[in-house]
Amino acid sequence: MANFLYMNKFVIALFSILSLISCDSKIEKPDPFFEHDQMVDIMTDLSLAEGTRIYARASHLERKEGEYSINDYYAMVFEKYNITQAELDSINSWYINYPEENQAIFKEVLDRLNKLQAEEKAITKEVEKKRIEKMKLKKEKAKAKTDSIKIKDSDKPKSLVKSKE
């Protein structure tokens, strides 16, 4: 989770700096162009892909056969939106010239990532709660079984119960 928060701060800082140092000249919208809502979707997906990359590096995870590489995650995002890295760079360059819009996009991206993180925590908490309940139930069943064995032994005539002496 620390990597996730670090990544969010890094992304916002990077784009804030780029927004501040960009020139104020008006440029034409590139073709293709994505409006605010779709840029939020793309940047959210790219942030999740980047988070996966950071997690994998931090965890020293090795790629196993059948698993995706980090580049595969980026490629999936580009394929999902039918865009190339160069086209996305061109669109980002346009948005950098409009810092208010650019910052609004990344504020919304951060909000979405925080919402996803909160949902993930809630799901994890619920799964853990169910796991603990299941363990308690197993213990109770085992105790009930042990108790029923003790009860059965106490019902037998004393002559049939082996003495532990």
C-alpha positions as CSV (number, residue, x, y, z in Angstrom):
1,M,0.0,0.0,0.0
2,A,2.9,2.4,0.7
3,N,4.0,1.9,-2.9
4,F,0.5,2.7,-4.1
5,L,0.5,6.0,-2.1
6,Y,4.0,6.9,-3.3
7,M,3.0,6.3,-6.9
8,N,-0.1,8.5,-6.5
9,K,2.0,11.4,-5.1
10,F,4.7,10.8,-7.8
11,V,2.2,11.0,-10.6
12,I,0.5,14.1,-9.3
13,A,3.8,15.8,-8.6
14,L,5.1,14.9,-12.1
15,F,2.1,16.3,-13.9
16,S,1.9,19.4,-11.7
17,I,5.5,20.2,-12.5
18,L,4.9,19.6,-16.2
19,S,1.9,21.8,-16.0
20,L,3.8,24.6,-14.4
21,I,6.7,24.6,-16.8
22,S,4.6,24.3,-19.9
23,C,4.3,27.2,-22.2
24,D,1.0,29.1,-22.6
25,S,0.9,28.9,-26.4
26,K,-2.3,27.6,-27.9
27,I,-1.9,24.4,-29.9
28,E,-4.3,22.5,-32.0
29,K,-5.9,19.3,-30.5
30,P,-4.1,16.3,-31.8
31,D,-5.9,13.5,-33.7
32,P,-6.9,11.3,-32.1
33,F,-7.9,13.3,-29.0
34,F,-9.5,12.2,-25.8
35,E,-11.7,14.5,-23.8
36,H,-11.6,14.9,-20.0
37,D,-13.6,11.8,-18.9
38,Q,-11.8,9.4,-21.3
39,M,-8.4,10.8,-20.3
40,V,-9.3,10.1,-16.6
41,D,-10.1,6.5,-17.6
42,I,-6.8,6.1,-19.5
43,M,-4.7,7.7,-16.9
44,T,-6.3,5.7,-14.1
45,D,-5.6,2.5,-16.1
46,L,-2.0,3.5,-16.7
47,S,-1.6,4.4,-13.0
48,L,-2.8,0.9,-12.1
49,A,-0.4,-0.6,-14.6
50,E,2.4,1.5,-13.2
51,G,1.4,0.4,-9.7
52,T,1.7,-3.2,-10.8
53,R,5.2,-2.5,-12.2
54,I,6.3,-0.9,-8.9
55,Y,4.8,-3.7,-6.8
56,A,6.5,-6.3,-9.0
57,R,9.9,-4.7,-8.7
58,A,9.5,-4.1,-5.0
59,S,8.5,-7.7,-4.4
60,H,11.2,-9.1,-6.7
61,L,8.5,-11.1,-8.5
62,E,9.8,-13.2,-11.4
63,R,7.7,-13.6,-14.5
64,K,6.3,-17.2,-14.7
65,E,5.1,-18.8,-17.8
66,G,1.6,-17.7,-18.6
67,E,1.8,-14.5,-16.6
68,Y,1.9,-11.0,-18.0
69,S,4.9,-8.8,-18.1
70,I,4.7,-5.1,-17.2
71,N,4.9,-4.1,-20.9
72,D,1.9,-6.4,-21.4
73,Y,-0.1,-4.3,-19.0
74,Y,0.7,-1.1,-20.8
75,A,0.0,-2.7,-24.1
76,M,-3.5,-3.8,-22.8
77,V,-4.3,-0.2,-21.8
78,F,-3.2,1.1,-25.2
79,E,-5.2,-1.6,-26.9
80,K,-8.3,-1.0,-24.8
81,Y,-8.3,2.7,-25.9
82,N,-7.1,2.0,-29.4
83,I,-4.1,4.3,-29.0
84,T,-0.3,4.2,-29.3
85,Q,2.2,5.6,-26.8
86,A,3.1,8.3,-29.3
87,E,-0.5,9.4,-29.7
88,L,-0.9,9.5,-25.9
89,D,2.2,11.6,-25.6
90,S,0.8,14.0,-28.1
91,I,-2.5,14.2,-26.2
92,N,-0.6,14.7,-23.0
93,S,1.4,17.5,-24.6
94,W,-1.8,19.3,-25.5
95,Y,-3.2,18.9,-21.9
96,I,0.1,20.3,-20.5
97,N,-0.7,23.6,-22.2
98,Y,-3.9,23.7,-20.2
99,P,-2.8,23.3,-16.6
100,E,-6.2,23.7,-15.0
101,E,-7.7,21.0,-17.1
102,N,-4.6,18.8,-16.7
103,Q,-4.7,19.2,-12.9
104,A,-8.5,18.5,-12.9
105,I,-7.8,15.2,-14.7
106,F,-5.2,14.1,-12.3
107,K,-7.2,15.1,-9.3
108,E,-10.0,12.9,-10.6
109,V,-7.5,10.1,-11.3
110,L,-6.2,10.3,-7.7
111,D,-9.8,10.3,-6.4
112,R,-10.6,7.2,-8.4
113,L,-7.4,5.5,-7.2
114,N,-8.2,6.3,-3.6
115,K,-11.7,5.0,-4.1
116,L,-10.3,1.8,-5.5
117,Q,-7.9,1.5,-2.6
118,A,-10.7,2.0,-0.1
119,E,-12.8,-0.7,-1.9
120,E,-9.9,-3.1,-1.9
121,K,-9.4,-2.5,1.9
122,A,-13.0,-3.1,2.6
123,I,-13.0,-6.3,0.5
124,T,-9.8,-7.5,2.3
125,K,-11.3,-6.7,5.7
126,E,-14.5,-8.7,4.8
127,V,-12.5,-11.7,3.5
128,E,-10.4,-11.7,6.7
129,K,-13.6,-11.4,8.8
130,K,-15.1,-14.4,7.0
131,R,-11.8,-16.4,7.3
132,I,-11.8,-15.8,11.1
133,E,-15.4,-16.8,11.4
134,K,-14.7,-20.0,9.5
135,M,-11.8,-20.8,11.8
136,K,-14.0,-20.2,14.8
137,L,-16.7,-22.5,13.4
138,K,-14.1,-25.2,12.7
139,K,-12.9,-25.0,16.3
140,E,-16.4,-25.1,17.6
141,K,-17.2,-28.2,15.5
142,A,-14.0,-29.9,16.7
143,K,-14.8,-29.1,20.3
144,A,-18.4,-30.4,19.9
145,K,-17.0,-33.6,18.4
146,T,-14.6,-34.0,21.2
147,D,-17.4,-33.3,23.7
148,S,-19.6,-35.8,22.0
149,I,-16.9,-38.5,22.3
150,K,-16.6,-37.7,26.0
151,I,-20.3,-38.0,26.4
152,K,-20.4,-41.3,24.6
153,D,-17.7,-42.6,26.9
154,S,-19.5,-41.5,30.0
155,D,-22.7,-43.3,28.8
156,K,-20.9,-46.7,28.7
157,P,-21.0,-49.0,31.7
158,K,-18.0,-48.5,33.8
159,S,-17.0,-52.1,33.1
160,L,-16.5,-51.3,29.4
161,V,-14.6,-48.1,29.8
162,K,-10.9,-48.8,30.1
163,S,-9.4,-47.5,33.1
164,K,-6.4,-45.2,32.7
165,E,-4.8,-46.3,35.9
